[in-house]
């Protein structure tokens, strides 16, 4: 069980208590946090997160991005991740379209890195 995070803040219910999540929603949140966080940005775990990637213009760059994203979730049990498509956004960030397999569930996920 985890606390739901949206736009970097805890989500609160109508009473002001943190909203709790579990199952698939919790796993997807953990994946998004791991692949959108910059490596070294967490004070308690400097290995969590991903390296900066600024170019996905070719196959080699996309493959490098896929490896970096897979490394970010490598220690998550029963999780595999595939980069389906990556697009460079005008502001320099990357829109990554992913397929995530978690045990018997296969899900699509779009993330801005």
PLY file of the C-alpha trace (Angstrom):
ply
format ascii 1.0
element vertex 113
property float x
property float y
property float z
element edge 112
property int vertex1
property int vertex2
end_header
0.00 0.00 0.00
1.21 3.50 -0.84
-0.04 7.08 -0.81
-1.30 8.44 -4.13
0.88 11.16 -5.63
-0.23 13.57 -8.36
1.95 16.35 -9.78
4.45 15.77 -6.97
1.91 16.20 -4.15
-0.07 13.79 -2.00
-3.68 13.36 -3.07
-6.09 14.02 -0.21
-9.65 12.80 0.20
-12.59 15.00 1.27
-11.55 14.72 4.93
-7.98 15.78 4.23
-6.54 12.28 4.70
-4.05 10.92 2.17
-5.59 8.66 -0.50
-4.10 5.16 -0.36
-3.48 3.02 -3.42
-2.56 -0.62 -3.92
-2.29 -3.26 -6.60
-1.81 -2.20 -10.21
-2.24 1.51 -9.45
0.51 1.36 -6.84
2.86 -0.51 -9.17
2.29 1.94 -12.03
2.91 4.88 -9.69
6.19 3.33 -8.53
7.27 2.77 -12.14
6.46 6.36 -13.12
8.33 7.71 -10.11
11.41 5.60 -10.91
11.59 6.55 -14.57
10.75 10.25 -14.22
13.07 10.98 -11.28
16.59 12.11 -12.08
19.23 9.66 -10.89
20.79 10.86 -7.65
17.82 13.09 -6.81
16.53 11.05 -3.86
18.46 11.73 -0.66
17.84 8.24 0.76
18.55 6.31 -2.45
20.99 7.97 -4.84
20.73 5.02 -7.26
16.99 5.50 -7.85
15.92 7.30 -11.01
17.22 7.63 -14.55
20.08 9.33 -16.31
19.26 12.39 -18.39
18.31 11.54 -21.96
17.90 14.44 -24.35
17.88 12.84 -27.80
15.68 10.13 -29.28
16.23 11.00 -32.94
17.46 7.58 -34.02
17.23 3.88 -33.30
20.45 3.89 -31.27
19.21 6.70 -29.00
15.82 5.01 -28.52
17.51 1.72 -27.62
19.70 3.59 -25.09
16.58 5.16 -23.57
14.88 1.76 -23.34
17.90 0.28 -21.52
17.97 3.22 -19.08
14.24 2.83 -18.34
14.60 -0.93 -17.88
17.47 -0.36 -15.43
15.27 2.02 -13.42
12.74 -0.76 -12.75
15.17 -3.71 -12.69
14.84 -4.27 -8.95
11.03 -4.35 -9.07
9.85 -7.95 -8.82
7.91 -9.40 -11.80
8.11 -6.17 -13.85
9.28 -5.89 -17.43
9.16 -2.79 -19.57
9.38 -2.17 -23.32
9.73 1.19 -25.06
7.23 1.23 -27.94
7.73 4.80 -29.13
9.61 7.91 -28.03
9.02 11.46 -29.30
10.98 14.62 -28.65
8.74 17.38 -27.30
9.23 21.07 -28.15
10.48 21.83 -24.63
13.21 19.15 -24.89
11.49 16.53 -22.78
10.63 13.10 -24.16
7.22 11.45 -24.44
7.75 7.72 -23.96
5.07 5.19 -24.80
5.71 1.99 -22.86
4.33 -1.49 -22.49
4.61 -2.73 -18.91
4.17 -6.37 -17.95
3.45 -7.11 -14.30
2.86 -10.76 -13.53
-0.12 -11.60 -15.79
-1.14 -7.98 -16.52
0.09 -6.09 -19.58
-0.53 -2.34 -19.57
0.24 0.65 -21.77
1.75 3.71 -20.15
2.66 7.17 -21.46
5.25 9.13 -19.49
6.95 12.47 -20.04
10.60 12.29 -19.07
0 1
1 2
2 3
3 4
4 5
5 6
6 7
7 8
8 9
9 10
10 11
11 12
12 13
13 14
14 15
15 16
16 17
17 18
18 19
19 20
20 21
21 22
22 23
23 24
24 25
25 26
26 27
27 28
28 29
29 30
30 31
31 32
32 33
33 34
34 35
35 36
36 37
37 38
38 39
39 40
40 41
41 42
42 43
43 44
44 45
45 46
46 47
47 48
48 49
49 50
50 51
51 52
52 53
53 54
54 55
55 56
56 57
57 58
58 59
59 60
60 61
61 62
62 63
63 64
64 65
65 66
66 67
67 68
68 69
69 70
70 71
71 72
72 73
73 74
74 75
75 76
76 77
77 78
78 79
79 80
80 81
81 82
82 83
83 84
84 85
85 86
86 87
87 88
88 89
89 90
90 91
91 92
92 93
93 94
94 95
95 96
96 97
97 98
98 99
99 100
100 101
101 102
102 103
103 104
104 105
105 106
106 107
107 108
108 109
109 110
110 111
111 112
